[in-house]
Amino acid sequence: MKLIIAEKNDAARQIAERLSTGKPKKDKVYNTAIYRFEWKGEECVTIGLAGHILAPDFCDSVLFDKKLGWYSVTEDGEMLPADIPDGLARPPYDTKRKPFLADGISIKGWKLESLPYLTWAPVIKLPAEKELIRSLKNLAKKSDSVIIATDFDREGELIGSDALNKVREVAPDLPVARAQYSSFTKAEITQAFDNLVSLDQNLADAGESRQHIDLIWGAVLTRYLTLAKFGGFGNVRSAGRVQTPTLALVVERERERMAFVPEDYWQIRGMGAAQGAAEDDRFKIAHKTARFTDKDAAEAAYGHVDGVATATVAAVTKRSRKQQPPTPFATTSLQAAAAAEGISPARTMRIAESLYMAGLISYPRVDNTVYPATLDLGAVVSDLAKINPALAPVCKKVLAGPMKPTRGKVETTDHPPIYPTGEGDPSALDGGQRKLYDLIARRFLATLMGPATIENTKLELDVNGEPFVASGDVLVTPGFREAYPYGLKRDEQMPPLEQGDAVDVFDIKLEAKQTEPPARYSQGKLVQEMEKRGLGTKSTRASIIERLYAVRYLKNDPVEPSQLGIAIIDALSQFAPRITSPDMTSELDGDMTRVERGEDTEEHVVTHSRALLAGVLDELLKHTQELGDAISDAVTADARVGACPKCGKDLVMKTSAKTRGSFIGCMGWPDCDVTYPVPSGVKVSPLEGEAAVCPECGAPRIKCQPFRQKAFEICVNPTCPTNYEPDLKVGECKVCAEAGRHGDLIAHKSEKSGKRFIRCTNYDDCGVSYPLPARGKLEATGETCPECGAPIVVVNTARGPWRICVNMDCPTKEKKPARGRKTTTKASAAKKTTAAKKTAAKKTTAKKTTAKKSTTKKTAADK
């Protein structure tokens, strides 16, 4: 049996469908989906991973022994040497306070003293997908050979290499091969599996180098910045070797804007039209001096034309220019073009990945901008016409020729540029998927078409002795623009005028203006600037920008740095300027490229990066207090949600030292004890202006952003009239009825926590209570669930009414395990069970959450 390992389940299914002589059979190994089929008379099985099945991490400590030196110990008892410099202190230490241990240093907790040791700590790889690894090993034992069919890039090669290492643990002598492909078309997959190659270990090592370096830099710098000014606000101040210089680019542009001194200038503009023309046929005119920098000269010129109603055409000039078709899409150019259409780079990559997995487009993480000679462009166009009727007329023109594809500056041999495969069903797409697919398909056709011809007509006018001009562009020959209208300006048709003709003029005005500061980066432009500066890779740039938004260093689009983002960069630029410069990051990325080419080793490159980080950290540790003071105000501002209605001081997001939960508290504590709960499951951000203060109670109002749902705004005060919801009877308690008493089930919103729930009026006796969704108007139906007897209610949401049984343990509710938590070890399960028993034993009255559990309790009491 051949074992084929793909990167995701969808990829495993696609490969099985493309290779199978019949229909693949879906099966399961434990809880993992697999696909069985026959290929060339041999039994095959494909299994899809979930990306990386191993995650890099650190051991809990680094230990020292006089004979062994520095080392760490894994959970399995394996000893890993640690190359810690001699300059760092060794045990015994003068203190037993953490992170200091009797025989080493604890690096598990976040302590400044441990950071120099963390910089040199060994990196281990822990199972991230235990269930998948278990299934993979099970199949490996039964297989005769294995084919790695993950994506062909650094990450894909590393994922495949990690999977192979797990296979080798149970089948060390299993033959292995590699399938390289760029799309999920039948021809591409068949060609890849007919021409298997070897796994590129250098490429995998380059991917692992990046993985280890990013972990080490991110862990050390993030801990340092968080500890340098620990405000207790629950906000980790993230940093990294790529995200920090990327943030520095945005801050640098913002500093340019702040330092910009605007200059005054004046413009004279109006409207013109051929005599007797309709109002819709008017065109813009402007003084030939586009900008007057002398106010007196501008006023003098305006005085000559103010109130003038006619002008004379002094000259008519027509010129044609060619607009060349665009080059094929690489990842960065796709992100930039999609951003111009309102799709962020991170979302672009998520959508592109889904289109690739569905077989609609080729691999979306590429640098190549030259179509390979092996790609049959004509066949792709023909197939595209069949599945996309809207593009069929353009496809017909492309096929009629001449078909001369454009070429970009970068040519690689791993993957072709991004193009539509001509397979699948684009009509089934909607929203962002359809928008991005159309962009890719039209760009592909545009690269095969001729240039567009644009004719410019320029009119020179004499308005009472003052020279004015007007111009307009008209698309004469559409060329590639017939397929690719993105960014095309609307035609500005000039009337057919000749020299000496009279023209009516209207609304001539003198306008005072000021020069504008440099524009902020759009997300698309920022991705392009990162590529230009050598920051990140085609696969990581979008996620880095998304991360900077997530930690609230960036806001809005065009991109604007937050006060905290500016403070972080200013402080780091003062005390460790190398970390904010793209140069160090580009140097490390260059090292990884040499590993990929076989010119350097992973161990050497990672060690070199540790040395660079150690130098940066030495400087930072010397200035911890100064850096903490420098970002202090920004840390508070980052956590601020508004002003306290009681004392006027700042209300900020805080983290409870006891529960680790978030809440809103006053900076005036302990003199002021105002606190408010924070809605769960949402990202909270303050509002600005009048909307930031509740008109009813004076408390702050906040914006809450649920995951993949519409944001909403609320007052933070649970007792505010705007948050009040009257109690609603939704049914009668079944448990109480069985006990011979009457109990009403009441939907109630807590004034203390803001949470909603249904509870019986005899709760102390029966313990019946049900949770409710946090939002949505409730309606009682008077019905009960036929399965469990709990009330059925209607929750009116933005998407419409939602009819639910309120019992979370109802048999009708199918429970789905959270991703990454599919398995529970026996030890942890036993630990949880013991803890649950101890908790239950301490309670005098068990508070049950379901009618079923309440019945059990009541029965036990009767006994």
LUMSEZA-941612 format. One line per 2 residues: number of its first residue (from 1); for each residue z, y, x of C-alpha. Coordinates in pm, whole numbers. Example, Ala and Ser with C-alpha at 12.3 -4.5 7.8 and 13.67 -1.06 7.14 Angstrom:
REM residues 2
1 = 780/-450/1230; 714/-106/1367 .
This chain:
REM residues 863
1 = 0/0/0; -88/350/123 .
3 = 180/614/80; 36/965/35 .
5 = 286/1251/74; 191/1581/-92 .
7 = 381/1911/-89; 444/1934/-464 .
9 = 425/1709/-766; 116/1889/-901 .
11 = -59/1831/-569; 30/1460/-580 .
13 = -117/1435/-932; -435/1623/-834 .
15 = -495/1402/-531; -443/1087/-737 .
17 = -687/1208/-1003; -953/1303/-747 .
19 = -935/980/-544; -868/722/-815 .
21 = -1152/496/-927; -988/488/-1271 .
23 = -706/679/-1431; -389/707/-1216 .
25 = -74/555/-1359; 229/782/-1367 .
27 = 546/604/-1262; 895/682/-1131 .
29 = 1099/587/-827; 1456/662/-926 .
31 = 1406/1005/-1090; 1102/1112/-886 .
33 = 754/1111/-1040; 485/919/-849 .
35 = 121/830/-922; -24/484/-860 .
37 = -400/424/-827; -668/232/-642 .
39 = -886/391/-375; -1154/195/-189 .
41 = -1001/-127/-320; -656/-49/-179 .
43 = -337/21/-374; -215/380/-321 .
45 = 78/585/-438; 122/964/-416 .
47 = 458/1138/-414; 507/1513/-438 .
49 = 788/1685/-248; 951/2012/-357 .
51 = 854/2213/-52; 1102/2173/234 .
53 = 1317/1862/193; 1533/1961/491 .
55 = 1710/2296/529; 1827/2445/863 .
57 = 2196/2526/892; 2487/2546/1136 .
59 = 2783/2315/1192; 3124/2449/1092 .
61 = 3232/2524/1450; 3143/2521/1818 .
63 = 3394/2334/2034; 3467/2330/2407 .
65 = 3563/2045/2637; 3609/2083/3013 .
67 = 3391/1778/3081; 3140/1811/2798 .
69 = 3114/2189/2783; 3030/2357/2452 .
71 = 2913/2140/2163; 2909/2104/1784 .
73 = 2972/1796/1572; 2771/1713/1261 .
75 = 2912/1553/946; 2782/1220/1074 .
77 = 2977/1258/1398; 2675/1338/1615 .
79 = 2755/1566/1911; 2505/1846/1975 .
81 = 2523/2045/2301; 2553/2422/2265 .
83 = 2407/2641/2539; 2671/2915/2510 .
85 = 2674/3166/2800; 2958/3152/3052 .
87 = 3050/3512/2972; 3196/3419/2632 .
89 = 3567/3336/2624; 3672/2971/2617 .
91 = 3983/2806/2467; 4279/2819/2479 .
93 = 4294/3157/2305; 4589/3392/2271 .
95 = 4572/3374/1891; 4540/3098/1635 .
97 = 4399/3335/1375; 4049/3251/1249 .
99 = 3787/3221/1383; 3983/3102/1687 .
101 = 4066/2729/1696; 4268/2523/1941 .
103 = 3948/2378/2088; 3677/2626/1994 .
105 = 3547/2880/1743; 3493/2846/1369 .
107 = 3154/2983/1267; 3181/2885/902 .
109 = 3371/3195/794; 3236/3547/830 .
111 = 3423/3700/1124; 3294/3953/1376 .
113 = 3455/3763/1665; 3247/3453/1589 .
115 = 2907/3623/1589; 2837/3596/1967 .
117 = 2901/3221/1937; 2692/3191/1619 .
119 = 2400/3340/1813; 2399/3033/2042 .
121 = 2517/2767/1793; 2299/2455/1754 .
123 = 2081/2441/1443; 2099/2126/1233 .
125 = 1878/2016/944; 2049/1904/626 .
127 = 1893/1729/325; 1785/1986/67 .
129 = 1637/1730/-173; 1847/1413/-150 .
131 = 1685/1244/-450; 1336/1300/-309 .
133 = 1437/1169/33; 1585/859/-130 .
135 = 1260/798/-323; 1048/864/-15 .
137 = 1237/608/190; 1213/353/-91 .
139 = 833/383/-97; 807/385/283 .
141 = 971/42/303; 696/-102/82 .
143 = 401/75/248; 150/-36/513 .
145 = 52/319/616; 128/681/532 .
147 = -98/984/489; 48/1334/515 .
149 = -134/1554/261; 74/1872/260 .
151 = -83/2219/284; -258/2278/615 .
153 = -62/2562/773; 261/2600/973 .
155 = 489/2550/674; 288/2259/538 .
157 = 273/2086/875; 651/2127/916 .
159 = 714/1989/567; 493/1692/648 .
161 = 663/1641/985; 1010/1646/827 .
163 = 898/1396/563; 752/1172/834 .
165 = 1081/1180/1026; 1261/1052/716 .
167 = 997/780/673; 1046/678/1038 .
169 = 1416/617/971; 1327/312/757 .
171 = 976/230/883; 953/336/1250 .
173 = 619/163/1319; 429/274/1009 .
175 = 78/407/1098; 36/773/1001 .
177 = -265/1000/945; -324/1356/819 .
179 = -552/1480/539; -660/1844/569 .
181 = -812/2020/268; -852/2373/129 .
183 = -889/2312/-244; -829/2045/-506 .
185 = -1194/1982/-587; -1311/1621/-588 .
187 = -1559/1683/-308; -1300/1855/-88 .
189 = -1029/1592/-142; -1272/1304/-93 .
191 = -1406/1458/229; -1051/1511/361 .
193 = -943/1151/297; -1267/1013/437 .
195 = -1208/1207/760; -839/1169/838 .
197 = -696/1333/1152; -363/1329/1337 .
199 = -60/1538/1245; -57/1860/1451 .
201 = 293/1852/1601; 239/2184/1781 .
203 = 169/2350/1447; 482/2190/1298 .
205 = 690/2304/1597; 564/2660/1550 .
207 = 676/2646/1186; 1016/2510/1285 .
209 = 1050/2779/1553; 1004/3048/1289 .
211 = 1247/2868/1058; 1521/2849/1325 .
213 = 1468/3201/1458; 1478/3355/1110 .
215 = 1797/3161/1028; 1976/3270/1348 .
217 = 1873/3636/1328; 1934/3659/955 .
219 = 2277/3495/969; 2405/3703/1262 .
221 = 2271/4043/1152; 2355/3999/783 .
223 = 2714/3901/864; 2748/4189/1108 .
225 = 2624/4456/867; 2838/4320/583 .
227 = 3152/4302/797; 3095/4640/965 .
229 = 3178/4809/635; 3324/4555/394 .
231 = 3365/4748/70; 3464/4459/-153 .
233 = 3171/4543/-380; 3017/4197/-358 .
235 = 2703/4329/-191; 2582/4143/119 .
237 = 2394/4382/346; 2100/4170/443 .
239 = 1909/4206/770; 1652/4008/964 .
241 = 1404/4022/1245; 1114/4103/1007 .
243 = 1274/4268/706; 1462/4527/915 .
245 = 1153/4674/1092; 968/4655/759 .
247 = 1241/4862/598; 1219/5096/898 .
249 = 849/5159/817; 942/5274/466 .
251 = 1232/5487/591; 1011/5641/859 .
253 = 760/5747/594; 1044/5886/378 .
255 = 1175/6084/677; 826/6228/724 .
257 = 829/6335/362; 1175/6490/395 .
259 = 1074/6679/711; 749/6797/558 .
261 = 726/7173/515; 479/7258/237 .
263 = 227/7533/292; 97/7762/17 .
265 = -270/7769/-71; -483/7890/-363 .
267 = -780/7743/-547; -1031/7901/-786 .
269 = -1169/7650/-1036; -1330/7641/-1377 .
271 = -1590/7466/-1594; -1966/7502/-1615 .
273 = -2247/7386/-1847; -2618/7424/-1896 .
275 = -2685/7702/-2143; -2648/7582/-2500 .
277 = -2497/7246/-2395; -2223/7075/-2595 .
279 = -1860/7093/-2484; -1865/6724/-2382 .
281 = -2143/6802/-2129; -1939/7051/-1928 .
283 = -1876/6986/-1558; -1616/7106/-1307 .
285 = -1693/7393/-1072; -1489/7527/-779 .
287 = -1514/7807/-524; -1694/7701/-207 .
289 = -1378/7785/-16; -1186/7479/-129 .
291 = -850/7622/-22; -761/7985/36 .
293 = -472/8018/278; -470/8399/241 .
295 = -339/8508/-98; -508/8849/-78 .
297 = -848/8693/-6; -802/8452/-299 .
299 = -708/8733/-538; -1002/8944/-420 .
301 = -1249/8656/-481; -1092/8583/-819 .
303 = -1124/8949/-916; -1502/8921/-878 .
305 = -1531/8622/-1113; -1254/8682/-1366 .
307 = -1415/8714/-1710; -1767/8635/-1586 .
309 = -1956/8418/-1841; -2274/8316/-1654 .
311 = -2381/8200/-1310; -2712/8132/-1135 .
313 = -2811/7806/-969; -2864/7894/-601 .
315 = -2961/7544/-482; -2982/7182/-600 .
317 = -2935/6901/-346; -2965/6528/-415 .
319 = -2862/6258/-170; -2837/5883/-200 .
321 = -2590/5665/-15; -2537/5292/8 .
323 = -2200/5135/-73; -2172/4803/107 .
325 = -2028/4495/-68; -1671/4394/24 .
327 = -1575/4119/266; -1427/3790/140 .
329 = -1062/3783/36; -794/3691/288 .
331 = -430/3686/177; -349/4045/272 .
333 = -664/4196/118; -603/3995/-201 .
335 = -247/4127/-224; -366/4485/-170 .
337 = -643/4457/-432; -409/4292/-684 .
339 = -143/4559/-625; -401/4823/-720 .
341 = -434/4634/-1051; -59/4635/-1112 .
343 = 35/4291/-972; 300/4299/-697 .
345 = 232/4106/-374; 510/3854/-448 .
347 = 379/3791/-800; 25/3771/-667 .
349 = 125/3484/-439; 310/3301/-716 .
351 = 9/3327/-947; -237/3238/-667 .
353 = -30/2930/-586; -45/2817/-950 .
355 = -423/2873/-961; -462/2674/-640 .
357 = -249/2387/-770; -460/2384/-1086 .
359 = -775/2347/-876; -919/2685/-982 .
361 = -918/2859/-643; -907/2759/-277 .
363 = -597/2775/-57; -451/3129/-93 .
365 = -268/3171/242; -547/3246/487 .
367 = -655/3497/753; -1021/3392/753 .
369 = -1280/3638/617; -1598/3440/699 .
371 = -1733/3164/476; -1789/2843/679 .
373 = -2141/2702/698; -2014/2382/533 .
375 = -1927/2564/208; -2212/2531/-45 .
377 = -2200/2883/-189; -2489/2825/-429 .
379 = -2320/2521/-582; -1998/2720/-633 .
381 = -2191/2999/-808; -2370/2748/-1031 .
383 = -2043/2581/-1127; -1882/2920/-1187 .
385 = -2156/3012/-1434; -2093/2693/-1632 .
387 = -1717/2741/-1675; -1716/3120/-1712 .
389 = -1975/3247/-1964; -1877/3612/-1907 .
391 = -1992/3584/-1545; -2302/3374/-1616 .
393 = -2551/3671/-1613; -2420/3791/-1277 .
395 = -2421/3437/-1139; -2786/3404/-1241 .
397 = -2877/3718/-1045; -2682/3593/-740 .
399 = -2866/3259/-751; -3200/3442/-775 .
401 = -3122/3576/-426; -3135/3683/-162 .
403 = -2785/3542/-107; -2643/3699/211 .
405 = -2263/3662/228; -2067/3942/391 .
407 = -1848/3872/695; -1508/4013/782 .
409 = -1363/4066/1130; -1141/3755/1134 .
411 = -1291/3407/1158; -1073/3096/1172 .
413 = -1145/2728/1126; -840/2612/929 .
415 = -931/2734/578; -1218/2930/421 .
417 = -1156/3272/261; -1012/3265/-91 .
419 = -1280/3178/-346; -1307/3027/-697 .
421 = -1381/2655/-682; -1601/2655/-992 .
423 = -1384/2383/-1145; -1112/2384/-1410 .
425 = -1096/2584/-1732; -1043/2959/-1677 .
427 = -1049/3020/-2055; -705/2853/-2075 .
429 = -555/3124/-1852; -382/3429/-1991 .
431 = -201/3741/-1874; -158/3776/-1498 .
433 = -326/3443/-1424; -648/3548/-1596 .
435 = -637/3892/-1435; -598/3753/-1083 .
437 = -856/3476/-1134; -1114/3730/-1254 .
439 = -1041/3948/-949; -1098/3653/-714 .
441 = -1409/3527/-895; -1570/3872/-910 .
443 = -1486/3944/-546; -1650/3616/-445 .
445 = -1972/3703/-633; -1966/4058/-490 .
447 = -1962/3921/-133; -2294/3745/-206 .
449 = -2471/4049/-356; -2651/4351/-218 .
451 = -2518/4706/-173; -2485/4957/-455 .
453 = -2683/5281/-447; -2500/5599/-551 .
455 = -2686/5928/-597; -2497/6251/-544 .
457 = -2617/6575/-703; -2473/6895/-558 .
459 = -2516/7232/-731; -2459/7559/-549 .
461 = -2384/7841/-794; -2370/8219/-762 .
463 = -2093/8355/-985; -2116/8733/-960 .
465 = -2169/8715/-583; -1906/8444/-518 .
467 = -2030/8099/-404; -1924/7808/-626 .
469 = -2014/7438/-605; -2025/7140/-838 .
471 = -2114/6780/-763; -2135/6446/-937 .
473 = -2205/6083/-845; -2421/5845/-1046 .
475 = -2456/5470/-988; -2832/5426/-957 .
477 = -2855/5064/-839; -2548/4858/-935 .
479 = -2583/4594/-665; -2248/4421/-609 .
481 = -2082/4667/-851; -2227/4469/-1140 .
483 = -1981/4193/-1052; -1702/4400/-896 .
485 = -1620/4721/-1086; -1271/4761/-936 .
487 = -1214/5111/-794; -1549/5238/-922 .
489 = -1540/5601/-1034; -1689/5700/-1365 .
491 = -2038/5850/-1347; -2037/6229/-1325 .
493 = -2386/6314/-1446; -2505/6663/-1354 .
495 = -2746/6832/-1598; -3117/6855/-1491 .
497 = -3104/7207/-1346; -3340/7383/-1108 .
499 = -3293/7673/-866; -3273/8003/-1054 .
501 = -3151/7850/-1383; -2867/8021/-1565 .
503 = -2541/7833/-1622; -2255/7917/-1858 .
505 = -1910/7929/-1696; -1569/7895/-1868 .
507 = -1200/7909/-1796; -1213/8024/-1434 .
509 = -854/8031/-1305; -669/8113/-985 .
511 = -419/7835/-912; -133/7860/-664 .
513 = -53/7525/-499; 131/7369/-206 .
515 = 30/7100/39; 169/6754/-41 .
517 = 383/6538/192; 247/6202/316 .
519 = 220/5958/25; 470/5675/-5 .
521 = 344/5323/54; 236/5122/-246 .
523 = 337/4757/-218; -23/4669/-140 .
525 = -47/4932/135; 287/4819/279 .
527 = 156/4462/311; -149/4597/496 .
529 = 71/4810/726; 289/4505/802 .
531 = -21/4311/902; -138/4601/1118 .
533 = 201/4619/1297; 227/4241/1338 .
535 = 523/4206/1102; 556/3871/925 .
537 = 278/3628/843; 32/3597/558 .
539 = 277/3357/394; 596/3564/434 .
541 = 508/3934/391; 523/3938/12 .
543 = 858/3757/4; 1003/3997/264 .
545 = 918/4296/44; 1062/4115/-258 .
547 = 1381/4047/-60; 1417/4417/29 .
549 = 1399/4500/-341; 1650/4226/-426 .
551 = 1914/4365/-187; 1844/4716/-320 .
553 = 1716/4863/6; 1394/4953/-177 .
555 = 1321/5082/-526; 1027/5191/-740 .
557 = 656/5157/-670; 522/5344/-470 .
559 = 796/5213/-243; 1101/5435/-193 .
561 = 1404/5350/23; 1746/5363/-138 .
563 = 2030/5566/11; 2175/5245/155 .
565 = 1839/5143/302; 1809/5478/479 .
567 = 2168/5461/605; 2120/5108/743 .
569 = 1808/5204/937; 1956/5532/1063 .
571 = 2266/5351/1191; 2073/5065/1352 .
573 = 1824/5309/1507; 2116/5490/1670 .
575 = 2310/5190/1799; 2044/4915/1836 .
577 = 1699/5074/1815; 1511/4761/1929 .
579 = 1590/4580/1607; 1415/4844/1393 .
581 = 1100/4840/1604; 805/4611/1524 .
583 = 762/4539/1896; 1037/4276/1924 .
585 = 923/4099/1609; 561/4099/1726 .
587 = 677/3956/2060; 855/3667/1887 .
589 = 558/3603/1656; 337/3591/1963 .
591 = 572/3330/2114; 532/3115/1801 .
593 = 155/3143/1821; 173/3010/2178 .
595 = 376/2714/2051; 103/2649/1793 .
597 = -158/2648/2069; 49/2418/2288 .
599 = 105/2692/2548; 484/2705/2502 .
601 = 764/2489/2362; 982/2533/2055 .
603 = 1301/2507/2261; 1196/2781/2503 .
605 = 1084/3019/2229; 1405/2977/2024 .
607 = 1620/3023/2336; 1427/3339/2423 .
609 = 1488/3475/2072; 1862/3399/2103 .
611 = 1874/3597/2428; 1705/3896/2262 .
613 = 1949/3877/1970; 2250/3848/2203 .
615 = 2147/4172/2372; 2114/4349/2037 .
617 = 2449/4212/1916; 2630/4325/2233 .
619 = 2526/4684/2160; 2617/4658/1792 .
621 = 2965/4517/1857; 3043/4810/2085 .
623 = 2978/5048/1793; 3108/4856/1491 .
625 = 3344/5130/1381; 3085/5407/1422 .
627 = 2820/5205/1237; 3065/5124/956 .
629 = 3147/5493/919; 2777/5581/923 .
631 = 2697/5355/626; 3029/5404/441 .
633 = 2909/5663/190; 2587/5472/129 .
635 = 2777/5148/67; 2982/5321/-202 .
637 = 2671/5485/-348; 2496/5148/-357 .
639 = 2780/5002/-566; 2825/5309/-790 .
641 = 2749/5272/-1160; 2882/5605/-1284 .
643 = 3185/5832/-1317; 3522/5720/-1449 .
645 = 3583/5872/-1795; 3958/5886/-1720 .
647 = 3986/6043/-1372; 3627/6139/-1284 .
649 = 3609/5931/-964; 3335/5680/-895 .
651 = 3315/5358/-1092; 3174/5089/-862 .
653 = 3080/4723/-871; 3363/4521/-719 .
655 = 3432/4155/-646; 3761/3999/-744 .
657 = 3942/3854/-442; 4096/3592/-673 .
659 = 3803/3474/-885; 3509/3605/-674 .
661 = 3366/3733/-1002; 3214/4081/-1037 .
663 = 3363/4366/-1238; 3340/4745/-1257 .
665 = 3645/4928/-1123; 3752/5282/-1043 .
667 = 3773/5407/-684; 4090/5584/-789 .
669 = 4283/5256/-805; 4583/5204/-806 .
671 = 4640/5549/-957; 4363/5483/-1209 .
673 = 4344/5136/-1362; 4010/5164/-1547 .
675 = 3806/4843/-1526; 3516/4701/-1724 .
677 = 3359/4353/-1736; 3006/4295/-1609 .
679 = 2753/4108/-1827; 2684/3764/-1683 .
681 = 2341/3634/-1585; 2185/3978/-1531 .
683 = 2103/4210/-1244; 2291/4538/-1297 .
685 = 2165/4881/-1190; 2287/5232/-1279 .
687 = 2093/5469/-1501; 2020/5831/-1415 .
689 = 2037/6159/-1602; 2161/6188/-1960 .
691 = 2105/5817/-2021; 2371/5737/-1759 .
693 = 2663/5851/-1981; 2746/5699/-2319 .
695 = 2748/5974/-2585; 3009/5782/-2789 .
697 = 3286/5708/-2536; 3185/5881/-2211 .
699 = 3173/5557/-2008; 2870/5482/-1786 .
701 = 2566/5310/-1929; 2386/5051/-1715 .
703 = 2054/4873/-1705; 2073/4492/-1723 .
705 = 1778/4284/-1607; 1791/3916/-1713 .
707 = 1575/3671/-1520; 1217/3681/-1654 .
709 = 1326/3868/-1966; 1304/4222/-2091 .
711 = 1565/4460/-1948; 1818/4624/-2179 .
713 = 2066/4912/-2152; 2430/4901/-2261 .
715 = 2755/5094/-2235; 2995/4920/-1991 .
717 = 3289/4976/-2227; 3327/4666/-2447 .
719 = 3534/4864/-2701; 3266/5132/-2740 .
721 = 3133/5170/-3098; 2782/5104/-2962 .
723 = 2894/4754/-2859; 3084/4676/-3178 .
725 = 2973/4380/-3386; 3151/4294/-3713 .
727 = 3290/3943/-3752; 3057/3709/-3939 .
729 = 3151/3392/-4126; 2898/3123/-4034 .
731 = 3055/2817/-4199; 3366/2609/-4254 .
733 = 3550/2396/-4000; 3474/2027/-4038 .
735 = 3778/1922/-3833; 4015/2123/-4050 .
737 = 3857/1981/-4366; 3916/1627/-4240 .
739 = 4281/1721/-4175; 4325/1844/-4532 .
741 = 4326/2218/-4464; 4077/2506/-4490 .
743 = 3940/2684/-4185; 3655/2938/-4157 .
745 = 3424/2950/-3857; 3396/3317/-3753 .
747 = 3141/3465/-3509; 3331/3722/-3301 .
749 = 3259/3950/-3005; 3549/3996/-2762 .
751 = 3644/4358/-2700; 3787/4259/-2362 .
753 = 3504/4056/-2212; 3210/4142/-2436 .
755 = 3136/3769/-2481; 3040/3625/-2820 .
757 = 3162/3300/-2965; 3238/3117/-3289 .
759 = 3600/3016/-3344; 3794/2855/-3627 .
761 = 4064/3063/-3798; 4297/2768/-3729 .
763 = 4193/2748/-3362; 4548/2689/-3237 .
765 = 4561/2374/-3449; 4207/2235/-3424 .
767 = 4071/2391/-3104; 3719/2430/-3248 .
769 = 3511/2692/-3067; 3140/2734/-2982 .
771 = 2965/2973/-2737; 2694/3210/-2858 .
773 = 2398/3380/-2684; 2497/3715/-2533 .
775 = 2239/3916/-2729; 2052/3911/-3057 .
777 = 2160/3989/-3412; 2327/3689/-3578 .
779 = 2252/3558/-3926; 2448/3288/-4106 .
781 = 2235/3024/-4276; 2508/2830/-4457 .
783 = 2356/2511/-4315; 2508/2253/-4085 .
785 = 2347/2035/-3819; 2269/1688/-3957 .
787 = 2352/1533/-3619; 2690/1687/-3532 .
789 = 2800/1890/-3836; 2821/2222/-3645 .
791 = 2688/2542/-3809; 2325/2644/-3775 .
793 = 2268/3015/-3714; 1967/3239/-3658 .
795 = 1963/3467/-3352; 1708/3748/-3383 .
797 = 1565/3822/-3037; 1281/4036/-2906 .
799 = 1058/3729/-2928; 1150/3664/-3292 .
801 = 1412/3461/-3480; 1572/3169/-3295 .
803 = 1727/2898/-3511; 1994/2698/-3325 .
805 = 2278/2452/-3362; 2572/2622/-3190 .
807 = 2718/2297/-3054; 2612/2277/-2687 .
809 = 2693/1903/-2682; 2483/1824/-2989 .
811 = 2265/1512/-2941; 1962/1719/-3041 .
813 = 1992/1927/-2722; 1818/1759/-2431 .
815 = 2005/1837/-2112; 1793/1919/-1809 .
817 = 1951/1900/-1461; 1929/2218/-1256 .
819 = 1687/2205/-966; 1856/2108/-643 .
821 = 2153/1961/-831; 2002/1638/-946 .
823 = 2250/1419/-764; 2621/1426/-714 .
825 = 2785/1234/-437; 3059/989/-529 .
827 = 3313/1185/-329; 3237/1516/-498 .
829 = 3222/1352/-840; 3561/1190/-783 .
831 = 3700/1520/-662; 3577/1701/-976 .
833 = 3717/1429/-1201; 4058/1447/-1034 .
835 = 4062/1825/-1059; 3967/1810/-1426 .
837 = 4248/1563/-1498; 4503/1780/-1322 .
839 = 4390/2087/-1515; 4403/1903/-1846 .
841 = 4752/1771/-1768; 4885/2122/-1715 .
843 = 4773/2245/-2057; 5008/2195/-2350 .
845 = 4729/2251/-2600; 4380/2135/-2513 .
847 = 4116/2394/-2606; 3815/2190/-2709 .
849 = 3470/2344/-2733; 3306/2108/-2978 .
851 = 3386/1956/-3313; 3340/1612/-3167 .
853 = 3602/1671/-2900; 3831/1834/-3153 .
855 = 3814/1524/-3372; 3916/1311/-3078 .
857 = 4210/1539/-3009; 4323/1531/-3370 .
859 = 4303/1153/-3385; 4513/1125/-3072 .
861 = 4772/1362/-3219; 4794/1156/-3540 .
863 = 4860/844/-3336 .
